[in-house]
Amino acid sequence: MHLVTDPSFCLVACEERYWDFVRKLRNDSRVSQSFIESVLITPEMQIRYMRENSDFYRICLFNGQPVGYVGVLNDDLRICTHPDFQGMGVGTFMLSEILKLFPQATAKVKADNKPSLKLLQKAGFQIKYYLLER
């Protein structure tokens, strides 16, 4: 199934009812290693963060259920697809839609995060910097 053309697929505002979905997905061990900062987010941390920043995020729904989130904060793109929906066009759809709202967005991606690099390069992003750490 390729979700990008599915009519039950949409991007909605990141309302409070989705905040815990974002927190749980961000903490999911299947995706958490892809993030530059790996911190276990508590419900209290998430509430504080989302009260200040939820306007900059969108939730991707499939048949009314959240399957991913995307946002741009300080021109920095944040995107995550639930593992059960990866490889089905969710990331491509979310990226395409968020760039309509935030066309100036850039992305910081770990060098070993091949899926994100592939997604971003497919959307026209180019590698500009490398950060080397020990």
ChimeraX commands (.cxc) that place a marker at each C-alpha (Angstrom):
marker #1 position 0.00,0.00,0.00 radius 0.5
marker #1 position 1.27,3.47,-0.87 radius 0.5
marker #1 position -0.36,5.93,1.54 radius 0.5
marker #1 position 0.51,9.20,-0.19 radius 0.5
marker #1 position -2.55,8.97,-2.47 radius 0.5
marker #1 position -4.85,7.37,0.11 radius 0.5
marker #1 position -7.82,9.65,0.90 radius 0.5
marker #1 position -7.81,8.56,4.56 radius 0.5
marker #1 position -4.39,10.11,4.99 radius 0.5
marker #1 position -4.08,13.69,6.31 radius 0.5
marker #1 position -1.99,16.13,8.33 radius 0.5
marker #1 position -3.67,17.88,11.29 radius 0.5
marker #1 position -2.72,20.33,14.02 radius 0.5
marker #1 position -0.83,18.88,16.98 radius 0.5
marker #1 position -3.65,19.18,19.49 radius 0.5
marker #1 position -3.21,18.17,23.12 radius 0.5
marker #1 position -4.83,14.78,22.50 radius 0.5
marker #1 position -1.79,13.87,20.30 radius 0.5
marker #1 position 0.94,15.01,22.67 radius 0.5
marker #1 position 1.36,11.63,24.32 radius 0.5
marker #1 position 1.49,9.91,20.92 radius 0.5
marker #1 position 4.42,12.16,20.00 radius 0.5
marker #1 position 6.14,11.44,23.33 radius 0.5
marker #1 position 5.71,7.66,23.04 radius 0.5
marker #1 position 6.91,7.63,19.43 radius 0.5
marker #1 position 9.90,9.80,20.31 radius 0.5
marker #1 position 10.76,7.37,23.14 radius 0.5
marker #1 position 10.18,4.23,21.03 radius 0.5
marker #1 position 13.46,2.28,20.95 radius 0.5
marker #1 position 12.87,1.42,17.28 radius 0.5
marker #1 position 13.25,5.09,16.32 radius 0.5
marker #1 position 14.94,6.83,19.26 radius 0.5
marker #1 position 18.47,5.93,18.10 radius 0.5
marker #1 position 17.85,8.01,14.96 radius 0.5
marker #1 position 17.56,11.26,16.90 radius 0.5
marker #1 position 20.59,13.43,17.54 radius 0.5
marker #1 position 19.66,13.79,21.21 radius 0.5
marker #1 position 18.44,10.66,22.95 radius 0.5
marker #1 position 16.56,11.57,26.11 radius 0.5
marker #1 position 13.75,9.62,27.75 radius 0.5
marker #1 position 10.88,12.11,27.70 radius 0.5
marker #1 position 8.53,12.03,30.68 radius 0.5
marker #1 position 4.87,13.03,30.43 radius 0.5
marker #1 position 5.65,16.21,32.40 radius 0.5
marker #1 position 8.53,17.13,30.07 radius 0.5
marker #1 position 6.28,16.57,27.05 radius 0.5
marker #1 position 3.47,18.74,28.41 radius 0.5
marker #1 position 5.88,21.60,29.11 radius 0.5
marker #1 position 7.47,21.30,25.68 radius 0.5
marker #1 position 4.20,21.02,23.76 radius 0.5
marker #1 position 2.56,23.93,25.59 radius 0.5
marker #1 position 5.27,26.11,24.08 radius 0.5
marker #1 position 5.82,24.41,20.72 radius 0.5
marker #1 position 2.80,22.40,19.54 radius 0.5
marker #1 position 1.85,25.12,17.01 radius 0.5
marker #1 position 4.98,24.20,15.07 radius 0.5
marker #1 position 4.04,20.51,14.74 radius 0.5
marker #1 position 1.56,18.51,12.67 radius 0.5
marker #1 position 0.29,14.97,13.16 radius 0.5
marker #1 position -0.15,12.57,10.27 radius 0.5
marker #1 position -3.34,10.51,10.51 radius 0.5
marker #1 position -4.28,7.36,8.63 radius 0.5
marker #1 position -7.90,6.28,9.05 radius 0.5
marker #1 position -8.09,8.68,11.97 radius 0.5
marker #1 position -5.12,7.17,13.82 radius 0.5
marker #1 position -1.79,8.99,14.30 radius 0.5
marker #1 position 1.07,7.40,12.35 radius 0.5
marker #1 position 3.73,10.12,12.50 radius 0.5
marker #1 position 4.59,13.69,13.33 radius 0.5
marker #1 position 6.45,16.50,11.64 radius 0.5
marker #1 position 7.40,19.96,12.78 radius 0.5
marker #1 position 9.74,22.86,12.26 radius 0.5
marker #1 position 11.11,24.72,15.24 radius 0.5
marker #1 position 13.63,27.54,14.70 radius 0.5
marker #1 position 13.86,26.42,11.05 radius 0.5
marker #1 position 14.94,22.94,12.21 radius 0.5
marker #1 position 12.88,20.07,10.78 radius 0.5
marker #1 position 11.72,17.24,13.06 radius 0.5
marker #1 position 10.03,14.23,11.49 radius 0.5
marker #1 position 9.20,10.73,12.68 radius 0.5
marker #1 position 7.05,7.94,11.28 radius 0.5
marker #1 position 5.74,5.14,13.48 radius 0.5
marker #1 position 7.77,1.98,12.67 radius 0.5
marker #1 position 4.63,0.09,11.58 radius 0.5
marker #1 position 4.13,2.66,8.81 radius 0.5
marker #1 position 7.68,3.24,7.60 radius 0.5
marker #1 position 8.37,2.68,3.92 radius 0.5
marker #1 position 4.77,3.45,2.96 radius 0.5
marker #1 position 5.09,7.11,1.94 radius 0.5
marker #1 position 4.18,8.67,5.28 radius 0.5
marker #1 position 7.47,10.54,5.62 radius 0.5
marker #1 position 7.33,11.78,2.03 radius 0.5
marker #1 position 3.79,13.07,2.55 radius 0.5
marker #1 position 4.59,14.78,5.85 radius 0.5
marker #1 position 7.74,16.39,4.49 radius 0.5
marker #1 position 5.97,17.67,1.39 radius 0.5
marker #1 position 3.16,19.20,3.44 radius 0.5
marker #1 position 5.32,20.80,6.15 radius 0.5
marker #1 position 7.60,22.41,3.57 radius 0.5
marker #1 position 4.55,24.27,2.23 radius 0.5
marker #1 position 4.25,25.91,5.66 radius 0.5
marker #1 position 7.98,26.22,6.42 radius 0.5
marker #1 position 9.84,26.37,3.07 radius 0.5
marker #1 position 13.03,27.65,4.77 radius 0.5
marker #1 position 13.37,24.52,6.95 radius 0.5
marker #1 position 16.69,22.76,7.26 radius 0.5
marker #1 position 17.45,19.39,8.87 radius 0.5
marker #1 position 20.14,18.02,11.15 radius 0.5
marker #1 position 20.52,14.29,10.57 radius 0.5
marker #1 position 22.86,11.70,12.03 radius 0.5
marker #1 position 25.18,10.30,9.35 radius 0.5
marker #1 position 24.01,6.75,10.05 radius 0.5
marker #1 position 20.30,7.65,9.76 radius 0.5
marker #1 position 20.04,6.38,6.19 radius 0.5
marker #1 position 16.21,6.49,5.93 radius 0.5
marker #1 position 16.08,10.19,6.88 radius 0.5
marker #1 position 18.98,11.06,4.59 radius 0.5
marker #1 position 17.27,9.28,1.70 radius 0.5
marker #1 position 13.93,10.99,2.42 radius 0.5
marker #1 position 15.46,14.46,2.64 radius 0.5
marker #1 position 17.66,14.07,-0.43 radius 0.5
marker #1 position 14.65,12.80,-2.41 radius 0.5
marker #1 position 12.88,16.05,-1.41 radius 0.5
marker #1 position 15.79,18.16,-2.72 radius 0.5
marker #1 position 17.81,18.68,0.46 radius 0.5
marker #1 position 21.58,18.58,-0.01 radius 0.5
marker #1 position 24.28,17.73,2.50 radius 0.5
marker #1 position 25.98,20.94,3.52 radius 0.5
marker #1 position 27.91,20.17,6.72 radius 0.5
marker #1 position 29.45,17.24,8.51 radius 0.5
marker #1 position 29.96,17.20,12.26 radius 0.5
marker #1 position 32.62,14.77,13.40 radius 0.5
marker #1 position 32.69,13.56,17.00 radius 0.5
marker #1 position 34.80,11.14,18.98 radius 0.5
marker link #1:1,2 radius 0.2
marker link #1:2,3 radius 0.2
marker link #1:3,4 radius 0.2
marker link #1:4,5 radius 0.2
marker link #1:5,6 radius 0.2
marker link #1:6,7 radius 0.2
marker link #1:7,8 radius 0.2
marker link #1:8,9 radius 0.2
marker link #1:9,10 radius 0.2
marker link #1:10,11 radius 0.2
marker link #1:11,12 radius 0.2
marker link #1:12,13 radius 0.2
marker link #1:13,14 radius 0.2
marker link #1:14,15 radius 0.2
marker link #1:15,16 radius 0.2
marker link #1:16,17 radius 0.2
marker link #1:17,18 radius 0.2
marker link #1:18,19 radius 0.2
marker link #1:19,20 radius 0.2
marker link #1:20,21 radius 0.2
marker link #1:21,22 radius 0.2
marker link #1:22,23 radius 0.2
marker link #1:23,24 radius 0.2
marker link #1:24,25 radius 0.2
marker link #1:25,26 radius 0.2
marker link #1:26,27 radius 0.2
marker link #1:27,28 radius 0.2
marker link #1:28,29 radius 0.2
marker link #1:29,30 radius 0.2
marker link #1:30,31 radius 0.2
marker link #1:31,32 radius 0.2
marker link #1:32,33 radius 0.2
marker link #1:33,34 radius 0.2
marker link #1:34,35 radius 0.2
marker link #1:35,36 radius 0.2
marker link #1:36,37 radius 0.2
marker link #1:37,38 radius 0.2
marker link #1:38,39 radius 0.2
marker link #1:39,40 radius 0.2
marker link #1:40,41 radius 0.2
marker link #1:41,42 radius 0.2
marker link #1:42,43 radius 0.2
marker link #1:43,44 radius 0.2
marker link #1:44,45 radius 0.2
marker link #1:45,46 radius 0.2
marker link #1:46,47 radius 0.2
marker link #1:47,48 radius 0.2
marker link #1:48,49 radius 0.2
marker link #1:49,50 radius 0.2
marker link #1:50,51 radius 0.2
marker link #1:51,52 radius 0.2
marker link #1:52,53 radius 0.2
marker link #1:53,54 radius 0.2
marker link #1:54,55 radius 0.2
marker link #1:55,56 radius 0.2
marker link #1:56,57 radius 0.2
marker link #1:57,58 radius 0.2
marker link #1:58,59 radius 0.2
marker link #1:59,60 radius 0.2
marker link #1:60,61 radius 0.2
marker link #1:61,62 radius 0.2
marker link #1:62,63 radius 0.2
marker link #1:63,64 radius 0.2
marker link #1:64,65 radius 0.2
marker link #1:65,66 radius 0.2
marker link #1:66,67 radius 0.2
marker link #1:67,68 radius 0.2
marker link #1:68,69 radius 0.2
marker link #1:69,70 radius 0.2
marker link #1:70,71 radius 0.2
marker link #1:71,72 radius 0.2
marker link #1:72,73 radius 0.2
marker link #1:73,74 radius 0.2
marker link #1:74,75 radius 0.2
marker link #1:75,76 radius 0.2
marker link #1:76,77 radius 0.2
marker link #1:77,78 radius 0.2
marker link #1:78,79 radius 0.2
marker link #1:79,80 radius 0.2
marker link #1:80,81 radius 0.2
marker link #1:81,82 radius 0.2
marker link #1:82,83 radius 0.2
marker link #1:83,84 radius 0.2
marker link #1:84,85 radius 0.2
marker link #1:85,86 radius 0.2
marker link #1:86,87 radius 0.2
marker link #1:87,88 radius 0.2
marker link #1:88,89 radius 0.2
marker link #1:89,90 radius 0.2
marker link #1:90,91 radius 0.2
marker link #1:91,92 radius 0.2
marker link #1:92,93 radius 0.2
marker link #1:93,94 radius 0.2
marker link #1:94,95 radius 0.2
marker link #1:95,96 radius 0.2
marker link #1:96,97 radius 0.2
marker link #1:97,98 radius 0.2
marker link #1:98,99 radius 0.2
marker link #1:99,100 radius 0.2
marker link #1:100,101 radius 0.2
marker link #1:101,102 radius 0.2
marker link #1:102,103 radius 0.2
marker link #1:103,104 radius 0.2
marker link #1:104,105 radius 0.2
marker link #1:105,106 radius 0.2
marker link #1:106,107 radius 0.2
marker link #1:107,108 radius 0.2
marker link #1:108,109 radius 0.2
marker link #1:109,110 radius 0.2
marker link #1:110,111 radius 0.2
marker link #1:111,112 radius 0.2
marker link #1:112,113 radius 0.2
marker link #1:113,114 radius 0.2
marker link #1:114,115 radius 0.2
marker link #1:115,116 radius 0.2
marker link #1:116,117 radius 0.2
marker link #1:117,118 radius 0.2
marker link #1:118,119 radius 0.2
marker link #1:119,120 radius 0.2
marker link #1:120,121 radius 0.2
marker link #1:121,122 radius 0.2
marker link #1:122,123 radius 0.2
marker link #1:123,124 radius 0.2
marker link #1:124,125 radius 0.2
marker link #1:125,126 radius 0.2
marker link #1:126,127 radius 0.2
marker link #1:127,128 radius 0.2
marker link #1:128,129 radius 0.2
marker link #1:129,130 radius 0.2
marker link #1:130,131 radius 0.2
marker link #1:131,132 radius 0.2
marker link #1:132,133 radius 0.2
marker link #1:133,134 radius 0.2
view
